[in-house]
Amino acid sequence: MVGSAFVEAEKRLKELEKEKQRLDAELRAAQQKISRTETNANALQLQLREMSPLLRNGERARRAISFVPTAKSSSDTLIDVRGANLRNFKLNREEQNI
């Protein structure tokens, strides 16, 4: 009887050791996954900082629309806009005089 109890105890010990090894491997895999996720998250945060506008006094910097012509816009467009504004101004003044 003592001999069979000893055999059963050894068998149970081996099962528990296998279970421990399996759980240790699972834990290592989870830790590696967490480490990779943290590394990727840090890399993404750096990319977002590079792509986002600079902050001034805790607020986002606002972009202003510039009326200065760029290389893409032509001076003809600006002349057309100015001409249209002058025509509208003249029409409004004539209507007010009527």
C-alpha positions as CSV (number, residue, x, y, z in Angstrom):
1,M,0.0,0.0,0.0
2,V,2.7,2.4,0.9
3,G,4.5,1.6,-2.4
4,S,1.4,2.4,-4.5
5,A,0.8,5.6,-2.7
6,F,4.4,6.6,-3.4
7,V,4.0,5.7,-7.1
8,E,0.8,7.8,-7.3
9,A,2.5,10.7,-5.6
10,E,5.4,10.6,-8.1
11,K,3.0,10.4,-11.0
12,R,1.0,13.4,-9.7
13,L,4.3,15.3,-9.2
14,K,5.3,14.7,-12.8
15,E,1.9,15.9,-14.0
16,L,2.2,19.1,-11.9
17,E,5.7,19.7,-13.2
18,K,4.5,19.4,-16.8
19,E,1.6,21.8,-16.0
20,K,4.1,24.2,-14.5
21,Q,6.3,24.1,-17.6
22,R,3.3,24.7,-19.8
23,L,2.1,27.6,-17.7
24,D,5.7,29.1,-17.6
25,A,5.9,28.9,-21.4
26,E,2.4,30.5,-21.7
27,L,3.5,33.3,-19.3
28,R,6.7,34.0,-21.3
29,A,4.7,34.2,-24.5
30,A,2.3,36.6,-22.9
31,Q,5.1,38.8,-21.6
32,Q,6.8,38.9,-25.0
33,K,3.5,39.9,-26.6
34,I,3.1,42.7,-24.0
35,S,6.6,43.9,-24.6
36,R,6.1,44.0,-28.4
37,T,2.8,45.8,-27.9
38,E,4.4,48.4,-25.7
39,T,7.3,48.9,-28.2
40,N,4.8,49.4,-31.0
41,A,2.7,51.8,-29.0
42,N,5.7,53.9,-28.2
43,A,6.7,54.0,-31.9
44,L,3.2,55.0,-32.9
45,Q,3.2,57.8,-30.2
46,L,6.5,59.1,-31.7
47,Q,5.0,59.1,-35.2
48,L,1.9,60.9,-34.0
49,R,4.0,63.6,-32.3
50,E,6.0,64.1,-35.5
51,M,2.9,64.4,-37.6
52,S,0.7,66.6,-35.3
53,P,1.1,70.3,-35.2
54,L,3.2,71.9,-32.5
55,L,1.4,73.0,-29.4
56,R,1.6,76.6,-28.2
57,N,0.6,77.4,-24.6
58,G,-1.3,74.1,-24.4
59,E,-3.4,74.8,-27.4
60,R,-3.0,73.5,-30.9
61,A,-1.4,76.0,-33.3
62,R,-4.1,77.3,-35.7
63,R,-3.3,77.5,-39.3
64,A,-4.2,80.7,-41.0
65,I,-5.3,80.9,-44.6
66,S,-2.8,83.0,-46.4
67,F,-3.9,85.4,-49.1
68,V,-0.4,85.6,-50.4
69,P,-0.2,83.8,-53.7
70,T,1.7,80.5,-53.7
71,A,3.6,78.9,-56.6
72,K,0.4,76.9,-57.4
73,S,-1.9,79.9,-57.7
74,S,-1.7,82.3,-60.6
75,S,-1.7,86.0,-60.4
76,D,-4.6,86.0,-62.8
77,T,-6.8,84.5,-60.2
78,L,-5.9,87.2,-57.7
79,I,-6.6,89.9,-60.3
80,D,-10.0,88.3,-61.1
81,V,-10.9,88.2,-57.4
82,R,-9.9,91.8,-56.9
83,G,-11.7,92.9,-60.0
84,A,-14.9,91.1,-58.9
85,N,-14.6,92.8,-55.5
86,L,-14.2,96.2,-57.1
87,R,-17.2,95.6,-59.3
88,N,-19.4,94.5,-56.4
89,F,-18.2,97.6,-54.4
90,K,-19.2,99.9,-57.3
91,L,-22.6,98.2,-57.8
92,N,-23.3,98.5,-54.0
93,R,-22.4,102.2,-54.0
94,E,-24.6,102.9,-57.1
95,E,-27.5,101.1,-55.5
96,Q,-27.1,103.2,-52.4
97,N,-27.1,106.4,-54.4
98,I,-30.4,105.5,-56.2
